[in-house]
Amino acid sequence: MNIYGVKNGIVFPLLFEICKPQSTLKSGDVYQSKPQIAASLVTELVDKKFKIRYVLADSLYGESPTNFLRVLEKLELQFMVSIRSNHQVLMPAKEQVRQTKWKKF
C-alpha cells in the first residue's frame, strides 16, 4: 500500500505499509484490508499536518465495505474514487447524478 504526493508536477512517495495476506499473519497479528490500511495512512498524514488537497483512489477503495470513505469525510478531505459501471449506489431522493465527458489533459 503506497500513498503518493504531487508537488509542482512531481510525483513522490509519502508513506507505505505492507499489506499481508491473512495466511501469512503470525499469532497475535490483526489482519487489515487495503482500504483499512489506506485510511490509517491518510489519517497519519493529516496528524502530521500534511496539507492534502485531494485524495484519489481506485474502485477497490470506492466500493469498499469498510469505512475508508467515512474516514475521508470525517477528516473533511475532498476525494474522488472510482466505481465500476455496474456498481449500484443509493442516493437521497433530491440528489442528481451528473456525468461529464472525459477530457484530455
N, CA, C and O atoms as a MOPAC input file, in Angstrom:
PM7 MOZYME 1SCF
protein

 N      0.85700 1    -1.15800 1     0.00000 1
 C      0.00000 1     0.00000 1     0.00000 1
 C      0.90100 1     1.21800 1     0.00000 1
 O      1.74000 1     1.37600 1     0.88700 1
 N      0.72900 1     2.09200 1    -1.00600 1
 C      1.53200 1     3.30800 1    -1.13600 1
 C      0.63800 1     4.53300 1    -1.16800 1
 O     -0.46600 1     4.49800 1    -1.71000 1
 N      1.12100 1     5.60700 1    -0.58700 1
 C      0.45800 1     6.90500 1    -0.71900 1
 C      1.47600 1     7.86000 1    -1.32400 1
 O      2.59000 1     8.01800 1    -0.82500 1
 N      1.05400 1     8.49600 1    -2.42200 1
 C      1.93300 1     9.40500 1    -3.14600 1
 C      1.45200 1    10.84300 1    -3.00000 1
 O      0.26500 1    11.10300 1    -2.80000 1
 N      2.38400 1    11.75400 1    -3.10400 1
 C      2.08300 1    13.17500 1    -3.14700 1
 C      2.47900 1    13.72500 1    -4.49800 1
 O      3.29900 1    13.13600 1    -5.20300 1
 N      1.89600 1    14.85600 1    -4.86100 1
 C      2.25900 1    15.54400 1    -6.09900 1
 C      2.50900 1    17.00700 1    -5.75400 1
 O      1.65600 1    17.66200 1    -5.15500 1
 N      3.65800 1    17.50800 1    -6.12700 1
 C      4.00200 1    18.90600 1    -5.88700 1
 C      4.73200 1    19.41600 1    -7.11800 1
 O      5.74000 1    18.84800 1    -7.53700 1
 N      4.21400 1    20.49300 1    -7.69000 1
 C      4.81700 1    21.08400 1    -8.88600 1
 C      5.01300 1    20.06300 1   -10.00200 1
 O      6.02400 1    20.08300 1   -10.70400 1
 N      4.03900 1    19.17400 1   -10.15900 1
 C      4.08400 1    18.17000 1   -11.21200 1
 C      5.00000 1    16.98600 1   -10.94500 1
 O      5.16900 1    16.12700 1   -11.81000 1
 N      5.59100 1    16.93100 1    -9.76200 1
 C      6.48600 1    15.82100 1    -9.41100 1
 C      5.74000 1    14.88500 1    -8.46400 1
 O      5.21000 1    15.31400 1    -7.44000 1
 N      5.70600 1    13.59700 1    -8.82200 1
 C      5.05300 1    12.58000 1    -8.00100 1
 C      6.12000 1    11.91200 1    -7.13700 1
 O      7.18000 1    11.53300 1    -7.63300 1
 N      5.83000 1    11.76900 1    -5.82400 1
 C      6.79800 1    11.15600 1    -4.92400 1
 C      6.06600 1    10.39800 1    -3.82700 1
 O      4.96400 1    10.78000 1    -3.43500 1
 N      6.67800 1     9.31800 1    -3.32800 1
 C      6.03900 1     8.53100 1    -2.26500 1
 C      6.07200 1     9.26900 1    -0.92200 1
 O      7.05900 1     9.92300 1    -0.58500 1
 N      4.98800 1     9.15500 1    -0.17000 1
 C      4.91000 1     9.75900 1     1.15900 1
 C      4.98900 1     8.70500 1     2.25700 1
 O      5.78700 1     8.81700 1     3.18800 1
 N      4.15400 1     7.68500 1     2.13600 1
 C      4.10500 1     6.61600 1     3.13800 1
 C      3.82100 1     5.29100 1     2.43500 1
 O      3.26800 1     5.25900 1     1.33500 1
 N      4.20600 1     4.21700 1     3.08200 1
 C      3.81600 1     2.90500 1     2.58700 1
 C      3.67200 1     1.95000 1     3.76100 1
 O      4.24200 1     2.16200 1     4.83200 1
 N      2.91000 1     0.90900 1     3.54100 1
 C      2.77100 1    -0.15700 1     4.53400 1
 C      2.53500 1    -1.44800 1     3.77800 1
 O      1.81300 1    -1.47600 1     2.78200 1
 N      3.14500 1    -2.50500 1     4.25600 1
 C      2.99900 1    -3.80400 1     3.61900 1
 C      1.62900 1    -4.38000 1     3.97300 1
 O      1.23900 1    -4.41700 1     5.14000 1
 N      0.91700 1    -4.82200 1     2.96200 1
 C     -0.38500 1    -5.47400 1     3.17700 1
 C     -0.13100 1    -6.98200 1     3.18500 1
 O      0.19300 1    -7.57600 1     2.15600 1
 N     -0.28200 1    -7.57600 1     4.33900 1
 C     -0.00600 1    -9.00300 1     4.48300 1
 C     -1.27400 1    -9.82100 1     4.25500 1
 O     -2.32200 1    -9.51000 1     4.82300 1
 N     -1.18900 1   -10.85700 1     3.43500 1
 C     -2.34000 1   -11.76400 1     3.30500 1
 C     -2.63600 1   -12.43000 1     4.64700 1
 O     -1.73300 1   -12.65300 1     5.45400 1
 N     -3.89400 1   -12.74000 1     4.87300 1
 C     -4.28200 1   -13.35200 1     6.14700 1
 C     -3.50400 1   -14.63100 1     6.42000 1
 O     -3.19700 1   -14.94200 1     7.57100 1
 N     -3.18500 1   -15.37000 1     5.36700 1
 C     -2.49800 1   -16.65700 1     5.54800 1
 C     -1.07300 1   -16.50500 1     6.06600 1
 O     -0.49000 1   -17.47700 1     6.54500 1
 N     -0.49800 1   -15.30300 1     5.98100 1
 C      0.89400 1   -15.10100 1     6.42600 1
 C      1.00100 1   -14.42800 1     7.79200 1
 O      2.10800 1   -14.19500 1     8.27700 1
 N     -0.12800 1   -14.11500 1     8.41600 1
 C     -0.08900 1   -13.42300 1     9.70400 1
 C      0.40400 1   -14.34300 1    10.80800 1
 O      0.09700 1   -15.53500 1    10.82900 1
 N      1.17000 1   -13.77000 1    11.72000 1
 C      1.66400 1   -14.51200 1    12.88100 1
 C      0.62700 1   -14.42400 1    13.99600 1
 O     -0.26800 1   -13.58000 1    13.95800 1
 N      0.75100 1   -15.27700 1    14.95900 1
 C     -0.14900 1   -15.27700 1    16.09800 1
 C     -0.14400 1   -13.90400 1    16.76100 1
 O      0.92000 1   -13.36500 1    17.06500 1
 N     -1.30200 1   -13.34700 1    16.98400 1
 C     -1.41200 1   -12.03600 1    17.61200 1
 C     -1.51900 1   -10.89300 1    16.62300 1
 O     -1.93600 1    -9.79800 1    17.00000 1
 N     -1.14600 1   -11.12000 1    15.33800 1
 C     -1.29100 1   -10.08700 1    14.31800 1
 C     -2.76300 1    -9.89400 1    13.98600 1
 O     -3.55000 1   -10.83800 1    14.04600 1
 N     -3.12600 1    -8.68100 1    13.64000 1
 C     -4.50000 1    -8.37100 1    13.25300 1
 C     -4.52200 1    -8.06100 1    11.76700 1
 O     -3.76600 1    -7.21600 1    11.28800 1
 N     -5.38500 1    -8.74300 1    11.04800 1
 C     -5.49800 1    -8.51800 1     9.60700 1
 C     -6.14000 1    -7.16400 1     9.33300 1
 O     -7.11800 1    -6.78600 1     9.97800 1
 N     -5.57600 1    -6.43300 1     8.36200 1
 C     -6.17600 1    -5.19100 1     7.89400 1
 C     -6.27300 1    -5.25200 1     6.37700 1
 O     -5.31600 1    -5.62200 1     5.69600 1
 N     -7.43800 1    -4.88600 1     5.85500 1
 C     -7.62400 1    -4.83500 1     4.41100 1
 C     -6.87700 1    -3.62400 1     3.84900 1
 O     -6.46600 1    -2.74100 1     4.60000 1
 N     -6.70600 1    -3.58800 1     2.53300 1
 C     -6.04900 1    -2.43500 1     1.91700 1
 C     -6.78800 1    -1.13200 1     2.21100 1
 O     -6.13400 1    -0.13700 1     2.52400 1
 N     -8.13600 1    -1.08700 1     2.12700 1
 C     -8.82600 1     0.16000 1     2.48300 1
 C     -8.62200 1     0.57400 1     3.94100 1
 O     -8.53700 1     1.76600 1     4.23700 1
 N     -8.54300 1    -0.38400 1     4.84200 1
 C     -8.29100 1    -0.05100 1     6.24700 1
 C     -6.88700 1     0.53000 1     6.41200 1
 O     -6.69400 1     1.49500 1     7.15100 1
 N     -5.91500 1    -0.05600 1     5.72800 1
 C     -4.54500 1     0.46400 1     5.79200 1
 C     -4.50200 1     1.86800 1     5.18500 1
 O     -3.86600 1     2.76600 1     5.73800 1
 N     -5.17700 1     2.05500 1     4.05100 1
 C     -5.19000 1     3.37200 1     3.39600 1
 C     -5.78300 1     4.42500 1     4.32500 1
 O     -5.26200 1     5.53700 1     4.41600 1
 N     -6.86800 1     4.08300 1     5.01200 1
 C     -7.49600 1     5.03500 1     5.93200 1
 C     -6.53900 1     5.42000 1     7.05100 1
 O     -6.48100 1     6.58800 1     7.43500 1
 N     -5.79300 1     4.46500 1     7.57900 1
 C     -4.85100 1     4.79200 1     8.65500 1
 C     -3.67500 1     5.61600 1     8.13500 1
 O     -3.18000 1     6.48500 1     8.85300 1
 N     -3.21500 1     5.36800 1     6.91100 1
 C     -2.11900 1     6.15300 1     6.34900 1
 C     -2.53700 1     7.59600 1     6.07600 1
 O     -1.77600 1     8.52600 1     6.34600 1
 N     -3.74100 1     7.78400 1     5.54300 1
 C     -4.23400 1     9.14500 1     5.30800 1
 C     -4.38600 1     9.87800 1     6.63800 1
 O     -4.02500 1    11.05000 1     6.74900 1
 N     -4.91200 1     9.19700 1     7.63300 1
 C     -5.06200 1     9.79300 1     8.96400 1
 C     -3.69700 1    10.18500 1     9.53000 1
 O     -3.55400 1    11.23900 1    10.15000 1
 N     -2.70600 1     9.33600 1     9.31300 1
 C     -1.34900 1     9.64300 1     9.78900 1
 C     -0.80400 1    10.91000 1     9.12900 1
 O     -0.18500 1    11.74100 1     9.79400 1
 N     -1.03400 1    11.05700 1     7.82300 1
 C     -0.57500 1    12.26100 1     7.12700 1
 C     -1.26000 1    13.51500 1     7.67400 1
 O     -0.61600 1    14.54700 1     7.86600 1
 N     -2.55600 1    13.42000 1     7.92000 1
 C     -3.29300 1    14.56400 1     8.47600 1
 C     -2.76200 1    14.88500 1     9.86900 1
 O     -2.56600 1    16.05300 1    10.20600 1
 N     -2.52900 1    13.85500 1    10.67700 1
 C     -1.97900 1    14.06800 1    12.02300 1
 C     -0.60000 1    14.72400 1    11.98400 1
 O     -0.23000 1    15.45700 1    12.90100 1
 N      0.15800 1    14.45900 1    10.91800 1
 C      1.48800 1    15.06800 1    10.74400 1
 C      1.41400 1    16.44100 1    10.07500 1
 O      2.43400 1    17.02000 1     9.70000 1
 N      0.17800 1    16.95300 1     9.93100 1
 C     -0.06500 1    18.30700 1     9.40300 1
 C      0.23900 1    18.46600 1     7.91600 1
 O      0.51600 1    19.57400 1     7.45700 1
 N      0.19000 1    17.36600 1     7.15500 1
 C      0.29800 1    17.49100 1     5.71100 1
 C     -0.95400 1    18.17500 1     5.18800 1
 O     -2.05500 1    17.90300 1     5.66600 1
 N     -0.80000 1    19.04400 1     4.22600 1
 C     -1.94600 1    19.69900 1     3.60000 1
 C     -2.36500 1    18.85700 1     2.41000 1
 O     -1.66300 1    18.79400 1     1.40100 1
 N     -3.50200 1    18.22000 1     2.53400 1
 C     -3.99600 1    17.32500 1     1.49100 1
 C     -5.11300 1    18.04300 1     0.75000 1
 O     -6.13200 1    18.40500 1     1.33800 1
 N     -4.91400 1    18.24200 1    -0.52100 1
 C     -5.92100 1    18.92500 1    -1.32500 1
 C     -6.99000 1    17.95200 1    -1.81600 1
 O     -8.18500 1    18.23200 1    -1.71800 1
 N     -6.55500 1    16.80800 1    -2.34500 1
 C     -7.47600 1    15.80800 1    -2.87100 1
 C     -6.93600 1    14.41700 1    -2.56800 1
 O     -5.72700 1    14.21400 1    -2.45600 1
 N     -7.85200 1    13.46700 1    -2.43800 1
 C     -7.49700 1    12.06000 1    -2.34000 1
 C     -8.11200 1    11.36800 1    -3.54800 1
 O     -9.31200 1    11.49200 1    -3.79700 1
 N     -7.29200 1    10.64200 1    -4.29500 1
 C     -7.76200 1     9.88100 1    -5.45300 1
 C     -7.55400 1     8.40500 1    -5.16300 1
 O     -6.50700 1     8.00600 1    -4.65200 1
 N     -8.54900 1     7.60200 1    -5.49000 1
 C     -8.42800 1     6.16800 1    -5.22200 1
 C     -9.19700 1     5.37400 1    -6.26700 1
 O    -10.14800 1     5.87300 1    -6.86900 1
 N     -8.77400 1     4.13400 1    -6.47400 1
 C     -9.44600 1     3.29800 1    -7.46400 1
 C    -10.67300 1     2.61600 1    -6.85500 1
 O    -11.03200 1     2.86300 1    -5.70400 1
 N    -11.30400 1     1.75800 1    -7.64900 1
 C    -12.58700 1     1.18400 1    -7.24800 1
 C    -12.49400 1     0.26700 1    -6.03100 1
 O    -13.49600 1     0.05500 1    -5.34700 1
 N    -11.32400 1    -0.27600 1    -5.75000 1
 C    -11.18400 1    -1.09100 1    -4.53700 1
 C    -11.57800 1    -0.27500 1    -3.31300 1
 O    -12.20500 1    -0.79000 1    -2.38600 1
 N    -11.20600 1     0.99700 1    -3.31800 1
 C    -11.48300 1     1.88000 1    -2.18800 1
 C    -12.84900 1     2.54300 1    -2.32700 1
 O    -13.52300 1     2.78600 1    -1.32700 1
 N    -13.25900 1     2.83600 1    -3.55300 1
 C    -14.55600 1     3.45100 1    -3.79900 1
 C    -15.71500 1     2.52800 1    -3.49600 1
 O    -16.80800 1     2.98100 1    -3.15500 1
 N    -15.48000 1     1.24300 1    -3.62100 1
 C    -16.54200 1     0.25300 1    -3.39400 1
 C    -16.33100 1    -0.53200 1    -2.10800 1
 O    -17.02800 1    -1.51600 1    -1.86100 1
 N    -15.39300 1    -0.11200 1    -1.30000 1
 C    -15.04100 1    -0.84500 1    -0.09500 1
 C    -16.15800 1    -0.81800 1     0.94100 1
 O    -16.72200 1     0.24000 1     1.22200 1
 N    -16.47700 1    -1.97800 1     1.50900 1
 C    -17.48800 1    -2.00600 1     2.57400 1
 C    -16.95300 1    -1.46800 1     3.89700 1
 O    -17.71500 1    -1.29700 1     4.84800 1
 N    -15.64700 1    -1.19800 1     3.96700 1
 C    -15.08300 1    -0.64500 1     5.20200 1
 C    -15.35800 1     0.84600 1     5.25500 1
 O    -16.06300 1     1.38000 1     4.39900 1
 N    -14.82400 1     1.50000 1     6.22400 1
 C    -15.12400 1     2.91000 1     6.45300 1
 C    -14.13600 1     3.86500 1     5.79700 1
 O    -13.99100 1     4.98900 1     6.27700 1
 N    -13.44600 1     3.47700 1     4.72200 1
 C    -12.45500 1     4.33900 1     4.08300 1
 C    -13.04800 1     5.70000 1     3.71400 1
 O    -12.46600 1     6.73600 1     4.03600 1
 N    -14.18800 1     5.70200 1     3.05000 1
 C    -14.80200 1     6.96900 1     2.64400 1
 C    -15.28200 1     7.76300 1     3.85600 1
 O    -15.21300 1     8.99200 1     3.86000 1
 N    -15.76200 1     7.07600 1     4.87000 1
 C    -16.19400 1     7.77600 1     6.09100 1
 C    -15.02200 1     8.46100 1     6.77800 1
 O    -15.17700 1     9.54300 1     7.34300 1
 N    -13.85500 1     7.83600 1     6.73200 1
 C    -12.65600 1     8.44600 1     7.32300 1
 C    -12.30700 1     9.72000 1     6.56200 1
 O    -12.00100 1    10.74100 1     7.17700 1
 N    -12.35000 1     9.67200 1     5.22700 1
 C    -12.05900 1    10.85900 1     4.42900 1
 C    -13.05600 1    11.97400 1     4.72500 1
 O    -12.67800 1    13.14100 1     4.82800 1
 N    -14.34200 1    11.61000 1     4.86300 1
 C    -15.36500 1    12.61000 1     5.19800 1
 C    -15.12000 1    13.19800 1     6.58700 1
 O    -15.23500 1    14.40800 1     6.78100 1
 N    -14.78300 1    12.34300 1     7.54600 1
 C    -14.51700 1    12.81000 1     8.91400 1
 C    -13.32700 1    13.77500 1     8.93500 1
 O    -13.32500 1    14.75100 1     9.68600 1
 N    -12.31900 1    13.49500 1     8.10700 1
 C    -11.14400 1    14.35600 1     8.02700 1
 C    -11.39800 1    15.59000 1     7.15200 1
 O    -10.52200 1    16.43800 1     6.98000 1
 N    -12.60600 1    15.66900 1     6.60800 1
 C    -13.02900 1    16.78400 1     5.75000 1
 C    -12.11600 1    16.95600 1     4.54000 1
 O    -11.73400 1    18.06800 1     4.17600 1
 N    -11.77800 1    15.81400 1     3.92600 1
 C    -10.94200 1    15.82500 1     2.73000 1
 C    -11.80700 1    15.67600 1     1.48500 1
 O    -12.79600 1    14.94400 1     1.49000 1
 N    -11.43400 1    16.36100 1     0.44400 1
 C    -12.10400 1    16.18400 1    -0.83900 1
 C    -11.52700 1    14.93200 1    -1.48800 1
 O    -10.32000 1    14.69300 1    -1.43700 1
 N    -12.39600 1    14.14200 1    -2.09500 1
 C    -11.90800 1    12.90100 1    -2.68500 1
 C    -12.67100 1    12.55500 1    -3.94600 1
 O    -13.79800 1    12.99900 1    -4.16600 1
 N    -12.01600 1    11.74500 1    -4.76700 1
 C    -12.62600 1    11.18600 1    -5.96000 1
 C    -12.20800 1     9.72100 1    -6.01000 1
 O    -11.02000 1     9.39900 1    -6.01400 1
 N    -13.19400 1     8.85200 1    -6.04600 1
 C    -12.91400 1     7.42600 1    -6.10800 1
 C    -13.63000 1     6.82800 1    -7.30600 1
 O    -14.69600 1     7.29400 1    -7.70800 1
 N    -13.04000 1     5.81200 1    -7.85800 1
 C    -13.64800 1     5.10600 1    -8.98300 1
 C    -14.65000 1     4.08500 1    -8.46800 1
 O    -14.51100 1     3.55900 1    -7.36300 1
 N    -15.63900 1     3.81900 1    -9.26800 1
 C    -16.53300 1     2.68400 1    -9.05100 1
 C    -16.75200 1     2.03400 1   -10.40700 1
 O    -16.66900 1     2.70000 1   -11.44000 1
 N    -17.02700 1     0.75700 1   -10.40700 1
 C    -17.29500 1     0.05600 1   -11.66400 1
 C    -18.63100 1     0.52400 1   -12.22800 1
 O    -19.49300 1     0.99400 1   -11.48600 1
 N    -18.79800 1     0.39900 1   -13.51600 1
 C    -20.02100 1     0.88300 1   -14.16500 1
 C    -21.26200 1     0.12300 1   -13.69300 1
 O    -22.37300 1     0.64400 1   -13.79600 1
 N    -21.09500 1    -1.09500 1   -13.18000 1
 C    -22.25500 1    -1.86300 1   -12.71600 1
 C    -22.44000 1    -1.78700 1   -11.19700 1
 O    -23.24600 1    -2.52700 1   -10.63100 1
 N    -21.71200 1    -0.91400 1   -10.55300 1
 C    -21.83200 1    -0.73700 1    -9.09900 1
 C    -23.05200 1     0.13500 1    -8.80100 1
 O    -23.19800 1     1.21800 1    -9.36800 1
 N    -23.91400 1    -0.33000 1    -7.92400 1
 C    -25.11900 1     0.42500 1    -7.60100 1
 C    -24.87900 1     1.31300 1    -6.38600 1
 O    -24.19600 1     0.92700 1    -5.43800 1
 N    -25.45400 1     2.50500 1    -6.43500 1
 C    -25.30600 1     3.47300 1    -5.36100 1
 C    -26.68400 1     3.99700 1    -4.98800 1
 O    -27.45600 1     4.38200 1    -5.86600 1
 N    -27.00400 1     4.01700 1    -3.70200 1
 C    -28.25200 1     4.60500 1    -3.23800 1
 C    -27.99700 1     6.06900 1    -2.90200 1
 O    -27.04000 1     6.40000 1    -2.20200 1
 N    -28.86000 1     6.93400 1    -3.40900 1
 C    -28.69200 1     8.36700 1    -3.17500 1
 C    -29.99200 1     8.93800 1    -2.62700 1
 O    -31.06600 1     8.39700 1    -2.89000 1
 N    -29.90500 1    10.02200 1    -1.87000 1
 C    -31.11900 1    10.68400 1    -1.40200 1
 C    -31.97900 1    11.11600 1    -2.59400 1
 O    -31.45800 1    11.36000 1    -3.68200 1
 N    -33.28000 1    11.20900 1    -2.38700 1
 C    -34.22600 1    11.47700 1    -3.47400 1
 C    -33.91300 1    12.75700 1    -4.23600 1
 O    -34.08100 1    12.78900 1    -5.45500 1
 N    -33.46700 1    13.80800 1    -3.56600 1
 C    -33.25500 1    15.06900 1    -4.26700 1
 C    -31.86500 1    15.21000 1    -4.89300 1
 O    -31.57700 1    16.22400 1    -5.53000 1
 N    -31.00900 1    14.21700 1    -4.72100 1
 C    -29.68900 1    14.25200 1    -5.34200 1
 C    -29.79400 1    13.86500 1    -6.81900 1
 O    -30.67200 1    13.09500 1    -7.20600 1
 N    -28.90200 1    14.40100 1    -7.62400 1
 C    -28.87500 1    14.08700 1    -9.04500 1
 C    -27.51800 1    13.51300 1    -9.40900 1
 O    -26.49300 1    13.86700 1    -8.82700 1
 N    -27.53700 1    12.62300 1   -10.38000 1
 C    -26.29100 1    12.07300 1   -10.90000 1
 C    -25.84900 1    12.96100 1   -12.04400 1
 O    -26.62500 1    13.26200 1   -12.95000 1
 N    -24.60900 1    13.37200 1   -11.99300 1
 C    -24.06300 1    14.19900 1   -13.06400 1
 C    -22.87600 1    13.47700 1   -13.65400 1
 O    -21.95500 1    13.08000 1   -12.94100 1
 N    -22.90600 1    13.31600 1   -14.92700 1
 C    -21.81500 1    12.63000 1   -15.60300 1
 C    -21.28000 1    13.54400 1   -16.69200 1
 O    -22.02700 1    13.98300 1   -17.56600 1
 N    -20.00500 1    13.82600 1   -16.64100 1
 C    -19.40000 1    14.69800 1   -17.64000 1
 C    -18.49900 1    13.87900 1   -18.55000 1
 O    -18.07100 1    12.78300 1   -18.18900 1
 N    -18.21500 1    14.40600 1   -19.71600 1
 C    -17.34700 1    13.72400 1   -20.65800 1
 C    -15.90400 1    13.77500 1   -20.16200 1
 O    -15.49500 1    14.73200 1   -19.50400 1
 N    -15.14900 1    12.74200 1   -20.48300 1
 C    -13.73600 1    12.73600 1   -20.16100 1
 C    -13.03200 1    13.81000 1   -20.96200 1
 O    -13.38600 1    14.07000 1   -22.11200 1
 N    -12.05600 1    14.42300 1   -20.36900 1
 C    -11.26600 1    15.44400 1   -21.04600 1
 C     -9.81200 1    15.03100 1   -21.06000 1
 O     -9.30600 1    14.44800 1   -20.10100 1
 N     -9.14500 1    15.33900 1   -22.15900 1
 C     -7.71100 1    15.06700 1   -22.23800 1
 C     -6.97000 1    16.14000 1   -21.45300 1
 O     -7.36800 1    17.30400 1   -21.43200 1
 N     -5.89500 1    15.72700 1   -20.81500 1
 C     -5.05000 1    16.67500 1   -20.09700 1
 C     -3.74100 1    16.80700 1   -20.83100 1
 O     -2.86700 1    17.56100 1   -20.40300 1

